[in-house]
C-alpha cells in the first residue's frame, strides 16, 4: 500500500480510525479507561447513551480479544483494509465529498437498524421478566456491566447485556461501501484470503450479506458481532446508490 496514492478522504478516515484505536489502547493500559464506554454506541434507553455516539462509534474498534483479554488488531485491520481496498475505488469515481456523504450515511444506517433491533428484542424480554426486575435492570444494569458484574437470572443477564452493551466499528459503513462497489462493478473478481478462488463481486457480496442475516437472526451466544449493523449499512448504501442513479444530474 502506497499511502501517498490513497485518495484524501479514505486516507483521513484511516488516520482518524488509527488515532482513536491508539488512544483506546493507551488510555486502557495507563488509566484503565475503556474509551468505548464513552464513544461506543449504546441503546438509547441505557444510562451510557449519548447522542454523539451515533457518529463516534464509527471510529472506534474493539481492541481487547473476546477470548483471552489480550490486545487484538483483527477488528480494525479488516475494516481498514476493506475501506482502503473498496473505498479508494469509489472515492476515485465519486470524488471526496460524495464518498464521505455515502460513508457517513451507511454508518448512520447501520446504527439505526442495530438500535431498532435491540429495541424489538428488549420488548420480547418484557414478557419473560417481572416489571420489578425490568425496572431494576434499567436502574442498575449499566453500573453492573461497568463493574464487570451481571445478573444471576439468565434472562435478566441477556436483557442487561442487550440494554447496556455498546457497538463499535466501521463495519456498517464498510458494508455500505461493499454494496456500492458491487453495484458499480458487479463482474469484478475478488481474490480473498479465505476464498482460494476468484469470486465475482455480484456473487460474493450477496452471500456475505445472507451470512450476516443468518447470524443476526440466530443471535448465537458465542457471537458478539452486531450483524444487523452490517445489514443496516448495506441497506443504506443500496438505497443511496439507487437514489443517485435516478437523480444523477442534481446531486451537487
N, C-alpha and C positions, 0 to 999 in steps of 0.2 A: 504494500500500500504506500503510494507516494502522497504524503499528507498535503503537499503544496498543490496537488492537482485535484483535491476534493472540492466540490462546489461549496461556496461560503456558508450557506445555511446548514447543510449537513455537517460541515466542519465545526461550526459553532455549537451545534447540538451535541456532537461528540465531545467537545471540550466541556460543555456545561454538565453533561451526564458524568463525565470523568471527575470533575471537581466536586460534585455532590457525593460521588462514591468515595473519593478520598477523604472528604470531610466526615462522612459517616464512620469510616474506619478509625480516623484519628480521634474523634470525639468519644467513640466507644472504647477504644483502647486506653485513652488517657483520663477520661472522666466518667466512663460507664454510662454515657448518654446515648440512647438509641435515637438518632435523628429521624428515623422512620416513624417513631411515635408521634412526632410533631408534623412531619411533612408528608407522610403516607396518608392515603385516603381512607377515612373511617366512615362508617354508616352515619347518616345524618341524625340518627337517634342516639348516637354514642356521645359520651362526655368528651371523647377525644376528637370529635369532628370540628374542623374549622373550614370556612368557605374557601380559603386559599389552597386547601389540599386538593381541590378539583384540578388545579393546574400543577402544583408542586409534585404530586405523586408520579407524574410522567418522567421526572428527572431523578427519582430515587430508585435504587436497586437493592435487593437483598444481598447482604454480604456475609451472613452467618450461615454456614451449612446446616440444612434442616436435620441432618442425621447426627453429627458429632459436635456441632458448635464451632467448628473451625472457620477461618476466613475462606470464603469461596468467591470465585471470579466468573463462574459459568453464566450466571444470570445476565450480568452486564455485557460480557463478551459476546454472547449470542445475539443480544439485542443490538449492540453497536455494530456487529458485523453485518447484520441484516439491514440496518439503517444505511451503512456505507454502501453495501452491495446493490441494494434496490433503490434506496433514496437518491443516490447520486445520479442515477439514470433519469428518475422522474424530475429532479431539480434541473437537470440539463435540458429537459424538454419544456418544462413549465416556467422556469425561472424561479428565483428565490422566494418572491412574495407569494406566488400561488402555491408553491410547495409547502411553505411554512403554514399557510392557512389550512391546507389539506392535512398536514401532520397534526396540527392542534385540534382540528375538528374530529379527526379519527380518535385522538386521545380522549377528547371530551365525550364522544360517543361511547367509548369503552367504559368510562366512568359511569355514565348514565345507565347503561344496561346492567352493569355489575351491581350498582346500588339498588336498582329496581328488583333484580333477582334476590338480593339479600332481603329486601322488604317483603317479598312474597314468601320466602322461606321462613322468615320470622313470624309471619301471620299463621303459617301452618303449625308452628310450635305453640301458639296460643291455645290451641285445643288440647294440648298434651300437658300443659303446666297450669298450676293454680294461679289465680290472679295475684295472690300474695307473693309467690315465688318469682313471677314475672316482674313485679314491681321491685322486688329485692335485687334482681339482676340489673334492672335499669339503674337502681340507686347505687349499687356497689360493684357491679361487674367490671367496669373499666379499671377500678383500682385493684381488683383481684388479679386481672391479667397483667397490669403494670408491676405487680409484686410477684409475678410468676406463679400465681395461685389460680385455682378454678373451683368449680362446684363438684361435689361428690356425685350428685344426681346426674346420670349420663345425658339426659335430655336437657337439663339446665346447663350442663357444660357445653353442649353443642350450641344452645341458644346464646350463651355468653360469648363463646368464641366467634360466632357469626355476627353478633351485635357489635363487638369491640375490636375484631381483627382489622388490620389495615392492609390496603392494597398498594403495592409499589411496582414501578417498572414502566418502560416504554413499549411493552409488548402490544398493548392495544393500538397505539399509533403505528407500530410496525406492521400489524395485521392489515391496517388500512393501506399502508404502502404496498404490501404484498398483493392485495386485491387490485390496487391501481396498476401495478406492474403487470398483473395477469390479464387485466382488461386491455391494456395497451399493447402488450407483447405476448399474446396467448401461445404462440408457437415457439417461443424461446426455450431452448433446452437447458435445464438446470442440472448441474453436476454437484451433488451434495455429499458430504462426508458419510452420512448414514444410509445413503442410497447409492449403491455401486454402479448404477447405470443412469444415463441422462434421461430426465423426465421433463416433458413439456410443461410450461407454467400452467396451461389451461387444465391439466390433469392434477398436477401436484398441489396447487393451492386449494382447489375444492376439497381434495382428500384431507388436507391439513385442517380445514375448517370443520369437516364432518367428524374428524377425530376429536376436536375440541368440543363439538356439540355432544358427542357421546360421553366424554369425560365430565362435561359440565352437568349433564342430566344425571349421570351416575353418582356424582358427589361423593366420591370414594374418600374414606378417612385418611388413606395414605397419600393423597394428592393435595398439596397446598396451593396449587395454581388456580388463579382466577380465570377460568376458561370462558366465562360469559363476558369478561372484559375483552378477551380476544375476539369473540364473536361480535361484540358491540363495535369495536374498532373496524372490523371487516365490513360490517353493515353500514356504518357511517361513511367509510371510504367508497363503498359501492354506490350508495345513494348520491354522494357528491360527484362522483365520476359521471353518473347518468345525468345529473343536473347540468354539469358543464358541457356534456355532449349536446344537450338541447339548446344551450344558450352560449355558444362559443364566442359570439361577437360582442357580448355585453358584459363580460366578466369584470373588466377593469373599469 
